[in-house]
Amino acid sequence: MKKLLLGTMLLALAIVFPVPTKAGVDVSIGIGIPLPPPIVFAVPPEVIVLPDTRYVYAVPDIEADIFFWNGWWWRPWEGRWYRSHYYNRGWVYYNSVPSFYYDVDPGWRGYYREHNWHGHRWNYERIPDQRRRQNWKGWHNNRHWERQGTWGVQSYQPRPQQQRQELRHQRQEQYKQRPEVQRHQQQIQEQQRQKQKQQHQGKSQHQKSQGKSDIR
């Protein structure tokens, strides 16, 4: 009996938590949602803080989008979102679009390369990993980057709240139109239909069994 109970507990843990393999690739057991391929960093990545955001940090030196926000690393992949406390492992599926993402300007990489944010010189600061870990929470609480020259953008006035809300709505609609996002939504809808079908079949079988019992 004890062995059976232990086996059941181990199986439950395996279903809930992703398990890293020896090769460093995150795999997911039992939940049907794949995890993104690993990105290898020779050293901890430096980040930059993105203007007009509530302290969203981005990794500028790789093509894949990886963000740091509110104590988590965030990563979109194939229309889905994942988050982790680590930049290079431990990714877990996040069943929503994180709220910060619609504040992120889709053209930030081009502005980064040109040192120009919407017509203003952008003297961004590359932040080493250790400095980020030590200071991100304090920077957020005391609005450090706005007070230190509006995210490093010269002579820049942050957008009014109404304009920011309009931009968020516009980006949200554009995000929904991405092919990979639509494919993911279709997969979710199909999974929901299959679940409802299975529940209906189970209910019907139960009713049939109940009817036979009543006849007896």
PyMOL commands that set and color helices and strands:
alter all, ss='L'
color gray80, all
select helices_A, chain A and resi 2-16+99-103+108-114+129-141+144-147+150-152+161-176+179-215
alter helices_A, ss='H'
color red, helices_A
select strands_A, chain A and resi 19-20+26-27+48-49+57-58+67-69+72-77+80-84+92-94+116-117+120-121
alter strands_A, ss='S'
color yellow, strands_A
deselect
rebuild
show_as cartoon
